[in-house]
Structure formats: C-alpha cells, structure tokens
Amino acid sequence: MSDEKKSSVDFAQEFYWRMREAATGRRMTRDQKRIKASKEKAKSKPFDKGRDPVTAMSTLDALITDFRWTGEMAEADLHVNWAEVVGANNAANSKPEEIIDGTLTIRCKSTAWATQLRLMAPQILELVNERYEALGISAIKTLGPDAPSWKKGPRSVPGRGPRDTYG
C-alpha cells in the first residue's frame, strides 16, 4: 500500500473512532474495558479509602435526600401515625386523604365525626405542624362520607335519583 493510501485509511479510522466517541460517549471496545477493569481491580486493596462498610440506614437517608422524598416520607408517616395525632377513637372514624397546596383533607365516616374533627382543627393543625413541619400544612378540610352513586348499568335514567341525604 502506498503511503498516501495508508494515511487516508488511518485518517478514516481515526475519524470513525472520534465520531463514535462523540455520538456514544465511549471509545473503548469491550475488551479494552475488561482489561482496564481487571487492572483497576488488581490495584484495589482491602483497606483502601472508600471500602468501609456502610449501614443500610445511611444509604436510605442518602437516597431520600437525593431524590427529595422528605415530603413524601413525612406524609406517609402522618398516615401511619394518624392515631397519635387525633387519638385512637377519632382515628378509627377518620383518615387523612391528601395534601394539596398546604391543605390537609380528612375523610370521616359520618358528618358527626367530620364536625368533631372540624372543631378540633386548630389543635390538629398545631400538632401536625409541630411533628411534620416538612409538609407545610396551613389549613385543614374535613369531609363527610361519599354518597353512593345511583348511576349504574347501561340503561340508567338521567335525573337526581333518590332525594335522601347521606351522612
């Protein structure tokens, strides 16, 4: 092969490798990576820096912080410990539903329980903000039970349905 042809082949190969590296972010072949990894592994020693054991709790704390899950974890904790916030009797008849724009919505089993929790709202708000300040709750909304739907089946008739109030 002439020198001119050889240099054009070298240029083409070099151009190919540079474009591949730019497009994929890698230039090494699998064999090159394997060789590099085995050389790095051979340099590793048992008591090198970064080889200390890590506790599961510190790993979970790092994950929660990295993914910004502190608010979600606080909300889950509120759901789990709802009886501690409102008392066992109130917790048996109510549950926190959602938090939207700083408003905690509480669903109650009856309108009587909704009224009871509505009267307790200032104390509940104070306790929740004391224990779960990451949630940033500024208001509490209590709701009674959902009324059943009378729209069932393919041949339902439009209209208001039974005129009874539920709750």
N, C-alpha and C positions, 0 to 999 in steps of 0.2 A: 504494500500500500504506500502510496506517495505521502509525503509529509503534509501536503495540502489537504488530502482526503482524511488523514488521521486527525488533523487539528479540527476539521469540520465535524467529525464524529465525536471527538472529545467535547467540542462546544455544544453539540446537540444533546449529549448525555448530561452535561453539566446544566444546561438549560432545563432539561426534563426534571432533574432532581431538585432544582431550585423552585420550579413551578409546583411540583408535587409538595414540597415543603411549605410553600406559601398557601396552597389550597387545603392541605390536610393538617398542617401544623406538625408534621413528623417527617423526618427524612430517613430515619434508620429502618432497616429491614427487621424482620422478626429475629433473625439470627443475631444481628448486631445488638438488639435489645436484650436477648437472652445472655449473650456474652457479657454485656455491661452489667446486667443484674447479678450474674454469678461473681463478677469481680467485686462489686459493691458488697455482696453477701460475705465474701471471703474477708473483707476488711472489718466486718462487724465483730464486736467483742461483747461478751455477756454483760459487762457493767458499764457500757458506754452511755453517754448522755442520751436521754430520751427512751431508755429501755426500762425505766422504773414502772412497777405495776400501777395501774390506775383503777380507782374504785368505780363501781357502777354508778353510784350517786353523783360523783363529779362529772362523769360522762353525760348522764341525763341532764344535769344542771347546765352543762355547756350546750347541749342540744336545744334545751328550752330557751336559753338566751339567744343562741344563734338564729333560731327560726322565729324568734319573737312570739313565743307561745305563752308568755306570762299571763296575759289577759285571759286566754282560753283556759289555762290551768286554774286561775283564780275563780272563773265562772264554774268550772267543773267541781271545784272544792266547795263552792257555795251550794250547788245542787246536792252534793254528798252530805254536807253538814247542815242542811236546812233545819233539822230538828233542834240543833244547838242555837240557831238564830231566833226562831219563833217559838220554840217549845214543842214538846212531843205531841200534845193534843192538837195544836194548830198545824203542825207539820203533817199529821195524819189526814187532815182535811184540806190541805193546800200544797201547792208545789210551785217553785219558780219556773216560768216558761222560757222567757228570753230577755235579753238586754239589748235595747235598741236606742241609740243616741242618749245614753245615760239614764234611761227609764227602765226599771225592773218591772216586768209584768208577772203578776202572780195569779194563777188559776186556782179557784176554790171549788169545793164540791157543791156548795149551795150559796145562795145570796146572803144568808145569815153569816156564814163564815167569811164571805167577802166583806161584809160590813164590819165584822170583828177585826179583820186584818186592816181594813181602811182606818179604823180608829187607832190601831197600833202602828200605823205607818211611820210616824216620827221616830218611835223607838227602834223599829226595824231598820229604818234608814240610817240611824246613828250607829247601830251595831254592825250593819253591813259595811258602812264606810270605815269603821274602826278596824274590822277584820280583813276586809278585801278592798283596800284603797286603790289597788291597781285597776279595779273595774270602773271607777269614776261614776258611781250611781248618784244622780241628783234628784230623782223622783221615783215614786212607787205607784204602780197602777194595778188595782185589784179587779179581777173579773170573776163573774159567777160561772156556772156551768154552761156549756153549749146546749142549745135546744136541738132536739133531734130533727132531722130533715124528713119531710113527708113527700119529697120528690123522689119516688122510687119507681123503677120499671119504665118500659118504653111507652106506656100509654098513660102517663100521669097528666092530670088536668091542670092547666095554669090557674093560679089563684093563691090566696093567702094560706089555705089549709086550715086546720083546727085553730080556734082562737083562744087557746089556753096559754097561760104564761108558765114557763118552766123555771123553777128555782125557788 
